[in-house]
């Protein structure tokens, strides 16, 4: 697709707690440890908990699209595979 993203056009004024903490700490190293923590948490979740998270994500995507957001598929970068 050649659609342009409009992330900079619409400013989201709400900041969740995770974003606020990452901004306070500096996102560089926090992202790495958060990814590891997310993996550990995901491995311990029950099927029901995973279904709830999946539904919450679907709801967030639907709300994003309803606000006029667009999802653009980005082709894989051939140079990254080398």
PyMOL CGO cylinders between C-alpha atoms (Angstrom):
from pymol import cmd
from pymol.cgo import CYLINDER

trace = [
    CYLINDER, 0.00, 0.00, 0.00, 1.10, 3.55, -0.53, 0.3, 1, 1, 1, 1, 1, 1,
    CYLINDER, 1.10, 3.55, -0.53, -1.09, 5.18, 2.11, 0.3, 1, 1, 1, 1, 1, 1,
    CYLINDER, -1.09, 5.18, 2.11, 0.68, 7.73, 4.22, 0.3, 1, 1, 1, 1, 1, 1,
    CYLINDER, 0.68, 7.73, 4.22, 0.38, 7.41, 7.96, 0.3, 1, 1, 1, 1, 1, 1,
    CYLINDER, 0.38, 7.41, 7.96, -1.24, 10.27, 9.81, 0.3, 1, 1, 1, 1, 1, 1,
    CYLINDER, -1.24, 10.27, 9.81, 0.30, 9.75, 13.22, 0.3, 1, 1, 1, 1, 1, 1,
    CYLINDER, 0.30, 9.75, 13.22, 1.54, 13.35, 13.38, 0.3, 1, 1, 1, 1, 1, 1,
    CYLINDER, 1.54, 13.35, 13.38, -1.77, 14.80, 12.17, 0.3, 1, 1, 1, 1, 1, 1,
    CYLINDER, -1.77, 14.80, 12.17, -3.86, 13.69, 15.13, 0.3, 1, 1, 1, 1, 1, 1,
    CYLINDER, -3.86, 13.69, 15.13, -2.33, 14.19, 18.55, 0.3, 1, 1, 1, 1, 1, 1,
    CYLINDER, -2.33, 14.19, 18.55, -3.46, 11.78, 21.23, 0.3, 1, 1, 1, 1, 1, 1,
    CYLINDER, -3.46, 11.78, 21.23, -3.64, 13.74, 24.46, 0.3, 1, 1, 1, 1, 1, 1,
    CYLINDER, -3.64, 13.74, 24.46, -3.95, 10.73, 26.74, 0.3, 1, 1, 1, 1, 1, 1,
    CYLINDER, -3.95, 10.73, 26.74, -0.79, 9.17, 28.10, 0.3, 1, 1, 1, 1, 1, 1,
    CYLINDER, -0.79, 9.17, 28.10, -1.03, 5.87, 29.88, 0.3, 1, 1, 1, 1, 1, 1,
    CYLINDER, -1.03, 5.87, 29.88, 0.97, 4.99, 32.97, 0.3, 1, 1, 1, 1, 1, 1,
    CYLINDER, 0.97, 4.99, 32.97, 3.51, 2.87, 31.06, 0.3, 1, 1, 1, 1, 1, 1,
    CYLINDER, 3.51, 2.87, 31.06, 4.29, 5.73, 28.67, 0.3, 1, 1, 1, 1, 1, 1,
    CYLINDER, 4.29, 5.73, 28.67, 4.70, 8.16, 31.55, 0.3, 1, 1, 1, 1, 1, 1,
    CYLINDER, 4.70, 8.16, 31.55, 7.09, 5.82, 33.38, 0.3, 1, 1, 1, 1, 1, 1,
    CYLINDER, 7.09, 5.82, 33.38, 9.12, 5.20, 30.21, 0.3, 1, 1, 1, 1, 1, 1,
    CYLINDER, 9.12, 5.20, 30.21, 9.44, 8.95, 29.66, 0.3, 1, 1, 1, 1, 1, 1,
    CYLINDER, 9.44, 8.95, 29.66, 10.63, 9.47, 33.22, 0.3, 1, 1, 1, 1, 1, 1,
    CYLINDER, 10.63, 9.47, 33.22, 13.20, 6.66, 33.10, 0.3, 1, 1, 1, 1, 1, 1,
    CYLINDER, 13.20, 6.66, 33.10, 14.34, 7.06, 29.52, 0.3, 1, 1, 1, 1, 1, 1,
    CYLINDER, 14.34, 7.06, 29.52, 12.88, 4.63, 27.02, 0.3, 1, 1, 1, 1, 1, 1,
    CYLINDER, 12.88, 4.63, 27.02, 16.13, 3.07, 25.75, 0.3, 1, 1, 1, 1, 1, 1,
    CYLINDER, 16.13, 3.07, 25.75, 16.86, 0.46, 28.39, 0.3, 1, 1, 1, 1, 1, 1,
    CYLINDER, 16.86, 0.46, 28.39, 13.29, 0.38, 29.69, 0.3, 1, 1, 1, 1, 1, 1,
    CYLINDER, 13.29, 0.38, 29.69, 12.06, -1.00, 26.36, 0.3, 1, 1, 1, 1, 1, 1,
    CYLINDER, 12.06, -1.00, 26.36, 14.45, -3.95, 26.52, 0.3, 1, 1, 1, 1, 1, 1,
    CYLINDER, 14.45, -3.95, 26.52, 13.53, -4.89, 30.06, 0.3, 1, 1, 1, 1, 1, 1,
    CYLINDER, 13.53, -4.89, 30.06, 9.84, -4.29, 29.34, 0.3, 1, 1, 1, 1, 1, 1,
    CYLINDER, 9.84, -4.29, 29.34, 9.97, -6.68, 26.39, 0.3, 1, 1, 1, 1, 1, 1,
    CYLINDER, 9.97, -6.68, 26.39, 11.55, -9.35, 28.57, 0.3, 1, 1, 1, 1, 1, 1,
    CYLINDER, 11.55, -9.35, 28.57, 8.94, -8.72, 31.27, 0.3, 1, 1, 1, 1, 1, 1,
    CYLINDER, 8.94, -8.72, 31.27, 6.14, -8.92, 28.71, 0.3, 1, 1, 1, 1, 1, 1,
    CYLINDER, 6.14, -8.92, 28.71, 7.41, -12.28, 27.49, 0.3, 1, 1, 1, 1, 1, 1,
    CYLINDER, 7.41, -12.28, 27.49, 7.62, -13.64, 31.03, 0.3, 1, 1, 1, 1, 1, 1,
    CYLINDER, 7.62, -13.64, 31.03, 4.13, -12.37, 31.79, 0.3, 1, 1, 1, 1, 1, 1,
    CYLINDER, 4.13, -12.37, 31.79, 2.70, -13.80, 28.56, 0.3, 1, 1, 1, 1, 1, 1,
    CYLINDER, 2.70, -13.80, 28.56, 4.06, -17.23, 29.40, 0.3, 1, 1, 1, 1, 1, 1,
    CYLINDER, 4.06, -17.23, 29.40, 2.26, -17.23, 32.76, 0.3, 1, 1, 1, 1, 1, 1,
    CYLINDER, 2.26, -17.23, 32.76, -1.13, -15.98, 31.56, 0.3, 1, 1, 1, 1, 1, 1,
    CYLINDER, -1.13, -15.98, 31.56, -4.10, -18.31, 31.52, 0.3, 1, 1, 1, 1, 1, 1,
    CYLINDER, -4.10, -18.31, 31.52, -6.09, -18.91, 28.36, 0.3, 1, 1, 1, 1, 1, 1,
    CYLINDER, -6.09, -18.91, 28.36, -8.89, -16.73, 29.75, 0.3, 1, 1, 1, 1, 1, 1,
    CYLINDER, -8.89, -16.73, 29.75, -6.46, -13.90, 30.52, 0.3, 1, 1, 1, 1, 1, 1,
    CYLINDER, -6.46, -13.90, 30.52, -5.01, -14.11, 27.01, 0.3, 1, 1, 1, 1, 1, 1,
    CYLINDER, -5.01, -14.11, 27.01, -8.51, -13.97, 25.52, 0.3, 1, 1, 1, 1, 1, 1,
    CYLINDER, -8.51, -13.97, 25.52, -9.27, -10.86, 27.58, 0.3, 1, 1, 1, 1, 1, 1,
    CYLINDER, -9.27, -10.86, 27.58, -6.06, -9.19, 26.41, 0.3, 1, 1, 1, 1, 1, 1,
    CYLINDER, -6.06, -9.19, 26.41, -6.79, -10.15, 22.81, 0.3, 1, 1, 1, 1, 1, 1,
    CYLINDER, -6.79, -10.15, 22.81, -10.29, -8.68, 23.08, 0.3, 1, 1, 1, 1, 1, 1,
    CYLINDER, -10.29, -8.68, 23.08, -8.92, -5.49, 24.66, 0.3, 1, 1, 1, 1, 1, 1,
    CYLINDER, -8.92, -5.49, 24.66, -6.45, -5.13, 21.77, 0.3, 1, 1, 1, 1, 1, 1,
    CYLINDER, -6.45, -5.13, 21.77, -9.22, -5.65, 19.22, 0.3, 1, 1, 1, 1, 1, 1,
    CYLINDER, -9.22, -5.65, 19.22, -11.29, -2.97, 20.99, 0.3, 1, 1, 1, 1, 1, 1,
    CYLINDER, -11.29, -2.97, 20.99, -8.34, -0.54, 20.93, 0.3, 1, 1, 1, 1, 1, 1,
    CYLINDER, -8.34, -0.54, 20.93, -7.78, -1.16, 17.21, 0.3, 1, 1, 1, 1, 1, 1,
    CYLINDER, -7.78, -1.16, 17.21, -11.48, -0.65, 16.47, 0.3, 1, 1, 1, 1, 1, 1,
    CYLINDER, -11.48, -0.65, 16.47, -11.47, 2.63, 18.44, 0.3, 1, 1, 1, 1, 1, 1,
    CYLINDER, -11.47, 2.63, 18.44, -8.32, 3.78, 16.60, 0.3, 1, 1, 1, 1, 1, 1,
    CYLINDER, -8.32, 3.78, 16.60, -9.94, 3.06, 13.24, 0.3, 1, 1, 1, 1, 1, 1,
    CYLINDER, -9.94, 3.06, 13.24, -13.19, 4.74, 14.31, 0.3, 1, 1, 1, 1, 1, 1,
    CYLINDER, -13.19, 4.74, 14.31, -11.22, 7.92, 15.11, 0.3, 1, 1, 1, 1, 1, 1,
    CYLINDER, -11.22, 7.92, 15.11, -9.97, 7.93, 11.54, 0.3, 1, 1, 1, 1, 1, 1,
    CYLINDER, -9.97, 7.93, 11.54, -6.72, 6.07, 12.12, 0.3, 1, 1, 1, 1, 1, 1,
    CYLINDER, -6.72, 6.07, 12.12, -5.25, 4.00, 9.33, 0.3, 1, 1, 1, 1, 1, 1,
    CYLINDER, -5.25, 4.00, 9.33, -3.24, 0.79, 9.40, 0.3, 1, 1, 1, 1, 1, 1,
    CYLINDER, -3.24, 0.79, 9.40, -0.58, 0.59, 6.73, 0.3, 1, 1, 1, 1, 1, 1,
    CYLINDER, -0.58, 0.59, 6.73, 1.13, -2.67, 5.88, 0.3, 1, 1, 1, 1, 1, 1,
    CYLINDER, 1.13, -2.67, 5.88, 4.86, -2.14, 5.50, 0.3, 1, 1, 1, 1, 1, 1,
    CYLINDER, 4.86, -2.14, 5.50, 6.69, -4.53, 3.18, 0.3, 1, 1, 1, 1, 1, 1,
    CYLINDER, 6.69, -4.53, 3.18, 9.61, -6.40, 4.73, 0.3, 1, 1, 1, 1, 1, 1,
    CYLINDER, 9.61, -6.40, 4.73, 12.95, -4.67, 4.34, 0.3, 1, 1, 1, 1, 1, 1,
    CYLINDER, 12.95, -4.67, 4.34, 15.08, -6.85, 2.09, 0.3, 1, 1, 1, 1, 1, 1,
    CYLINDER, 15.08, -6.85, 2.09, 18.32, -5.45, 3.53, 0.3, 1, 1, 1, 1, 1, 1,
    CYLINDER, 18.32, -5.45, 3.53, 17.30, -6.50, 7.05, 0.3, 1, 1, 1, 1, 1, 1,
    CYLINDER, 17.30, -6.50, 7.05, 17.27, -10.15, 5.97, 0.3, 1, 1, 1, 1, 1, 1,
    CYLINDER, 17.27, -10.15, 5.97, 20.94, -10.14, 4.94, 0.3, 1, 1, 1, 1, 1, 1,
]
cmd.load_cgo(trace, "trace")
